[in-house]
Amino acid sequence: MGLSSAMQWWEEWQLRILVLGSLFIQYILYFSIWVRRAPILRKLRVLVWIAYIGGDALAIYALATLFNRHKQTCDGESSALEVMWAPVLLIHLGGQTCISAYSLEDNELWKRHTITLVSQVTVALYVFCKWWSGGKMQLEAAILLFVAGTLKFTQKPWALRTASFNSLQASSTVFLLTQTQREEHVYSLEEYVQGAKKCVLEVKVDNQHEYGTESAYMFVDLSAPYSFRIAELHFFLMLEDNRAYSDLQGSLGTTFDHMYTKVGSSQSKLSFGSILLLPFLVLASAVLFAKSHKDGHNEKDIKVTYILLAALPCWSSYFPSWVSAPTYHVSIVSWTTFQVTGVVRQHVEDGWKKYISDAASYRRFSELRGQWALSKHQEIGWSLKMSYSESVLIWHVATDLCFYHPNTSPQGQQGEPTLRSREISNYMIYLLLVRPEMLMPGTRSDLFTLASDIIVENSKGSLDMTEENLAHEILNMWPFATDMVSNALKLSIELMELGDEKERWTLIQGVWMEMLCYSASRCRGYLHAKSLGDGGEFLSIIWLLLSVMGMETLADRHQRSVPSQEEATAEQEAPASTSCSGTTDQSEDNLSLV
């Protein structure tokens, strides 16, 4: 085939290839909901991103090609069906119900999509009115498609606007104002703490109880009234562990739907009505086209039109309810997240029962990042008296050194505290490297690289980069110095000096739980919402758990007033609190921030 023949073939097939290519992209977007929710399919997310970015561009290019093609020449009946593809491309531009935004920033571009809507509908109508030459039934089918295409396209900028930050903040504010108006008594912080503590002590698990956590307001960093939070705590405490975990996952799934799909925009009667109307419009247009006379039309164009119309009823309808609210699988193995969530939930309950006694101790509990667990081992407290990033790094290395230490028994390596400690440790170092902005503001992800360089520089030979070999290398090479790796070695030696293996790993687990909670409570709601678009983070589940368990949120911390003189005095003179085991008192100094 020569160049001229190829050019002639392209001129004939160009528009058909463009509209079928646009159709193929819509299929990719239609099934993108599973790719975006399931971590196992994370490698396919780049395909969804390309489809999301390229889908609009391809449909707009196809409309432009259609316009130029008929402006230059119109071959009568043979090209009449091409004009009918214009409203189909509008439907493609409307996108899929299961993906309105790929990232959180896309929601802020709703004005740009509104301009695109107006311009492309205008172009499509111009092409259709200028060059339509089909029969009456085909005209009726095309008109129905235009109505469907315009409705479908309109849903996209509306969905983006509904999920924009300002809209979410406004709707959340209305929700919280409604809750405040229902409040019969305005609780002070002290009254809230006492009411929540009583709730934790008295409420029992009910195996038949189900509950749906309301969390939308948290993603815009708003604080709920105390009465609402006590009620939420009461209902959440009644859930057994598996139901509680499913509730937290479901809450993330609901938030994902509202921020990244068209679910949030379908709440109004008008929007919901248009969603119900769309399948009937496209189905009626397909029936009309099938019954119309097609004599004189290009046979290839007829086949392409049938292919385009056959696919429309499938995704013009609302995607199934079981797709819109499945559990939301986060970025680490679900069984692991379930186990760790249960341990953290018990830790918070112990905090209410054994540590929190008043407003001052309530606030201090949210500031702990390992001090409670180390209350009986003050000699190790130095490991927390440095930047948070360094503490995470040296505790991660020390945890591995203890795990691979020759004196750690196989039974100790398989114990529950050991497994939970290593899971949280590995996840925290992942956050340090991949998502430092979620770990804590100002986190230094370069510390891991610096530590790696130190190991390489001080190694006695070539390193086999496995965890066990690196651990043995560190255990054999370092005198005490001031670098991070030496500090980690020093910490591991002090931990190994604890005679009881179970006590050692329970202590390590306690420190990691406090660090995990400390990070979760300091991550902005916006960052938790943004991570949902990338598959979600386990840190978001812990963040929600802390909120529904009545802990102080980031919004509470930033918006609280200066404590009264009475509260300040109470904080300075607070009575000693019991340790995790409930057997030993600890002084205020033991729990001071480092």
N, C-alpha and C positions, 0 to 999 in steps of 0.2 A: 504494500500500500504506500503510494507516494504521499508527499506532503500535501499536495492539493486535494487528494482523496481524503486524507485524514482531516483536513480543515473542513471539507464538505460534510464529512460524517459528524464532526463536532458541531457544526452549525445546525444539523438536523436533530441531533440528540442532546444538545446542550441543556435545554430547558427541562427535558425529561429526566436527565441525570440529576439536575439540581433539585427538582421537586422530590424525586425518589431518595436522594441523599438527605434532604430535609426530613423526609419520612423516617429514614433509618435512624437519624439522630433522635427523633422523638421516641422511638422504641428504646434507645439507650437510656434516655431520661425517665421513661416510664418505669423501668426496672431499677432505677438508681436508688430507690428507698432502701433496698436490701444492702447495697454496696455501702451506703452512708451509715447504716446502723450496725453492721456486723464487722467487728475488727478483723475477722479472718479474710474478708474481702477488701481490706484496706489498700492493697496494691492496685486494685482496679479504680481507685478514686481518681487517678489522673485521667482515666477515660471519661469519667463523669464530668470532670472539670473542663476537658476539651469539648465535650458535647454541650455543656451549659454555655460556654463562651462562644463556640462556633455555631450553635443552633440558630440563634438570632441573626448572626452575620450571613449565614447561608440562605435563610429565608428572605432576608432583605435583598440579598444579591439576586435571588431568583425573581423577586418582584421587579427589580430594576431591569433584569434581562428580559422579562416579559414585556415591560413598558417599551424598551428600546427595540425589541424584535417587531412589535406591532406598529411602532412609530415609523420604522424604516420600510416595512412591507407587510401587507396583510393578504394572505392567499385564500380568503373567503372561508368556505365551509371546512377546509382541511385544517385550519388553525382555530376554529371556534372553541373547541374544547380546552385549548390552552388558557383562554380567558377565564374559564370556569375554575382553573387552578388558583386564581388570585385569592378568593375567600378561604380556600384550603390552606394557603400559606399564612393567612391571618390567624387561623386556628393554631398552626404550628408556632407562630410568634407568641401566642398566648401561653405556650409551655405546658408543662404537666402539673397536675394538682399536687404531686408528691415532692415537687422541688420548685419553689418560688425564688429562693436565694441559695447560692452555693456557700457564701461566707456572710458573716453578720454585716459587713460593710455594704453588701449589695442592697440591703433594705433601705439604706439612706439614699439610694439612687432612683427612688420612685418618681421624682420629677422628670428625670431624663427619660425614663420609660414612658411617661405620659406624653412627652413630646414625640417620641417614636411612635406611639399609638396613633396620635393624630395624623402624623405625616404618612405612615404606611397605610392606614385606612383610606386616606385621601387618594393616594396613588392607586390602590386596588380598585376603588370606586371609579376613578377616572379611566383606568384601563378597561374595566368592565363596560361602563356606559359608552365609551368611545368605539370599542371594537366588538361588542357582542353581536353575534349573528346566528345564534342557535334557535331551536324550536321553542314552543310555548312551555312544554313540560320541563325542558332543560332550563328555561328562564326561571320557572318557579323553584326548581331545585337550587339554582344559583342564588336566588334571593334568600332562601332559607339558610344557605351556607354563609351568606354575608351577615345575616343576623347572628348566626352561631359564632362566626369568626370575630365579629365585633364584641360580642358578649365575652367570649373566651379571652380575647386580647385585653379587654378592660379589666379582667380579674387580676392580671399580673401586677400592674402598678398599684392597684388597690391593696393587694396582698402585701406588697413591699411597704406601702405606707402604713398599713396596720401593724406590721412587725418592726417598724422603725423605733429607735430608742425613745423619741419624744412621745409617740403614740402608746408604747408600752408603759412608759412612766405615767402618762395621763390616766390610762385605764387602771393601773395599779393604785394610783392615788385615790381614784374613785372607790375602788374596792376597800381600801384601808379606811377611808372616810366613812363608808357604810358600816364597817366593823366598829369604828369609834363611836358612831351614833347609837349603836346597839349597847354600848358599854354602860351598864347601870351604875358602876362605881369606877372612878378613875384611880387605878392602882399607882402607888408610889413604887420605886424600885425595891425597897425593903419589903413591902407587902407582896410584891410579885415573887420575890425570892422565897418568902415563907410559904406562899400558896403553891409554888412549883415544887418545893421540897416536900410539902405535905402530899402533893399529888404523887410524887415518885415513891414515897413510903407506903401509900395506901392502895394505889391502883394495881390490880392483878391482871395477868394475861388472860384473854378470852379467845379460845381457839376458833370461835365462830365469827369473831369481830373482823370487819373489813373497814378500810378508811382510805380516802384519797387526799393526800397532802396538797395544800394550796401553797405554791411556791413562786408564782410569777413575780410577785413584788420583790422578792429577794434578788432577782437578776438585774434589777435597776437600783439595788442598794437602798431600799426603803425599809423602815422599821415598823413592824406590826404592833398594835396596841397590846398591852400586857394581858388583858382578858382573853383576847383571841389566842395568844400564845399558850396560856394555861389550858385552854380548851383543846388546842391542838396537841399539846403534850399529853393530856389525859387520854385522848383517843389513840395516839400513837403508842403509848405504853401498853395498851390493851392488845397490840399486835404481837403475835409470836414472831420469832426471828425471821423465818422465811417470808411471812407476809409483810413484815416491816421492810425487808430488803426489796421485795417486789414493789412495794408502795414507793420507795425511793426511786427505783428504776422507772416506774410508771410516771412519776413526776418529771423526771428528766425527759422521757419520751414525749409527754404533753408539751413541755417547753420547746423541745425540738420542733414539734409540729407547728406550733404558733410562730416560731421565728424563721423556719426554713421551708415551710410548705404553705399551702393556701388555706389551711384549717382555720387560722385566726380570722381571715377575711370572710369566712362563710357564716359568721355568727349572726349577721343581720338577716332579716327576712328577705330583703331584695337580693342579696348575694346568694342566699341559699336557694331562692326561687330560680335564679338564673342557672345555678348548678344543676338543678333538677330538670330544667327546660332543655339544656344543651343536647343530651342524648336523643331526645325526641326530634329535635330540629335536624340533626345530622342523619338520623335514621330515615326521616321523611324525605329528605333531599336524596338519599341513596335510592329509595324506592321509586321516586319520581324519575330519576335518571335512568334506572333500569327499565322503566316502562316507556321511556321516550324513544322516538325514532332516531336512529343513528346513521341512516343512509347518507353517504357522501362524506362521512367523517373518516379521518385517518385511523386505520385499525390499531396502530400502535398507541395513538392518543386515547382511544377508547379503553384499551387495556390499562394504561397508566391511570386513567380516571377511576376505573373500577378498583384498582389497588389502593388509591388514595382514599376513596369513599369507604372501602371495606374496613379500614383501620380506624376511622374516626369514632364510631360509637363506643369502641373499647375504652379509649382514654378521654373521651369527652365527659364521661360520667365521673363521679367522685370516687376516689380510690377506696378500697374496702376498709371497713372500720377496724378489722383485725390487723391491717397494715399500719393504720395511723396510731395505734397504741399497742405495740408489743413492748414487752420489757425492752429497756434500752441497754444494750451491751456496751460496756465501757472498754478501755484500752488494755486491760489485763484480764486473765482468765476468770470467768464468772464464778467458778467455785471458790477460787482464791478470794475474790472480792467479797463474796458472801461470808466467808470465814472471818476475814479481817473486819468487816463491818460489824459482825456480831461481837467481836472482842472490843472494838471501839465503843459500841453501844453499852456494853457492860462497864467499861471504864468510865463513861459519862454518868451512868447510874451510880457507880461507887462514889464519884465526885459529889453528886447531890447528897448521898447518904452520909459520907464520911468526911468530906472536906468543906463543903459549902454550909455555912451557918448563918450568914448575913450578907448584906449588899457588898461589903468590902471583900469578903472571901469569895463571893460570886465573881467579882471582877478579877480577882487574882487568879482564879482557876483558869480563865481564858488566856492568862499570860504565861502559864506554865509550858515549858518546852523540854521537860525532863527532870525538873527539880523535885517534883513529888516522888517520882520513882527512886531518886537518889537521896531521899530524906534520911535514910539510915546509913548512907555511905558518902559522907561529906568529903572524904578523901578523893572521890572521883569528880566532885563538883567543878573542878578546874576545867573539865572538858566542855562545859557550857559557858565558860567565861571568855568567849571570843565571838567573832561574827557568826551569825546563824549558818552561813554557807560553810564556814570552816567546821563548825560543830557537826553538820550533816556529813561532811566528807570524812572526818576522822572517826565518827561513829560507824560509818559504813565500812571503812577499812578495818576497824577494830572488830566489828561483827564478823567479818570474813576470817580474820585472824583467829578469833575464838572458835569459829566453826571448824577450821582446818587444823587447829592446834593438836599436837600429839596426845595431849591429856584429855581431849574431848572424846567421850565414849560414843560408840555407834548409837546407843540408846539415847544419849543426849542430842545427837544430830537429828534424830527422828522425832523428838518431842514436839508437842504442839507449840510451846513458847518459842522454841528454836525456829520452827518453820515460819511462824507468824513474824518473828523478828527479821528473818532474812527476806521475806516477801516485802515487808514494809521498807526495809533498808534498800533493797534493789529498786523499788518503786520511787523512793525519795531521790536516789542518785539519778534515776531516769529523769525526774522532774528537774534536777539541777542541770543536767546536760541538755535536755530537749525543750523543756518548758520552764525556764528559770523565772519568767515573769509570773507564773502561777505559784511557785514555791514561796516567794515573798518579794516585795519590792526591794530592789537593790541587790538581788542575788547574783553572785559572780560564778558564771558557768565555766570560766577559764581555770578555776581552781583544780578541776579534775585533770586538765592538761598539765598544769604545773606539777601536780602530784605524780603523774605518769613520768614526766621528765626527770623528777628526782629519783624515781625507782630505776630508770634506765641508767642514769649517771652513776649510781652507787651499786649497780649490780656487778657481780664478780665474773659473770660470763654471759653467754647468750641466753635470752629469756624465752621460755616456752610460754606463750601468753594464754595460760589457763588460770582460772581462779586459784586452784590448789597450788600450782607451782609458784605463782606470784606470792601467795600467802607464805609459803615456806621460805621463799627468797627474802621476804621482808623480816620474817621471824629470825633469820640467821645473819642478817647483814648490819643492822643499825645499832650504833650506840645512841644514847639519848642526845638529841640536839633540839633545835628550835623549829625545825621544819614540820610540815603537816604529817608526813608519813611517820616520822619519829614520834610525834605526839600520839598518832594512832597506835603505834607499837607500845608505847608507854601505857596507854589506856587499856589495851588488850591484856598486858601483863597484870595490871591492877585488877581487871575483871577475872582473870584466871586465878588470882589469889583467893577469890571467894571460894571457900571449900566446897560448898554444896552446888552441884551442877544445875539443879533445878532452880535454885535461888538466882544463880547467875543469869540464866536465860529469861527468867521471869522479870528480872531487873532490866535486861536489855530490851525486852518486849515493851516494858512500861515506858522506857525513854522514847522508843520509836513511836509508840502510840501518842505520847504527848507532842512529839515533833510533828507528826502527821496532822493532829488536830490544830496545832499552832499555825501551820501553813494554810490549812483549809480555811480557817477563820479569818485569815488576812488577805485572801485572794478576792479581788473585786468581782462582783456579780457579772459584770460585763465579760470578764475573762472566762468565767465558767460558761457563760452563754456562747462565747466564741468557740470554745473547745468542743461544744456539741456538734458544730458543723464539721469538725475534723474527726469525729468518731467518739468524742466524749472522753472525760478523764475520771478515774476513780476518785480523785480528790473532790470532785463535785458531789459525789454520793456522801462522802464524809462531811462536806460543807452543809448539805441538806440535813443530814443526820444531826449535826450539832444544833441547827436551827430548831428542828422539831422537838429536840430534847431540851429546849429552853435555854441554850447557852447564849452568851453575849455575841451578837453579830458584828460585822464590820460597821454597819450603819449605826448600831447602838454605840459603838466605841467612838466614832467620829462625831456623832451628833449629841452625845451626852453633855450636860452642863458641868461646870466645875463642881466637884463634890462639896457639900456643905461642911461647915466646921465640925458638926457632929459626926458626919461620915468619915472625914479625914482623921478625927480623933479615934474613931472606932477602928479604922484601918491600921493606925499605928499601934493601938493597944489590943488588937485582935487576939483572942485566946488561941492557944496552940491547937492545931488540927491533927487528926489521926492520920497515920500513914496509910498506904494502900492496903496493908494487911489489917488495919484497924487496931494494931496492938501498941503502936509507939507514937508519942506526941512529937510534933515538930514545931520549932519556933518560927517566928516571923522572919528572922534572918536566914533560916534554912531555905525559905521559899522566895527570897527576894530575887528580882530579875537580874540576870547577868548579861 
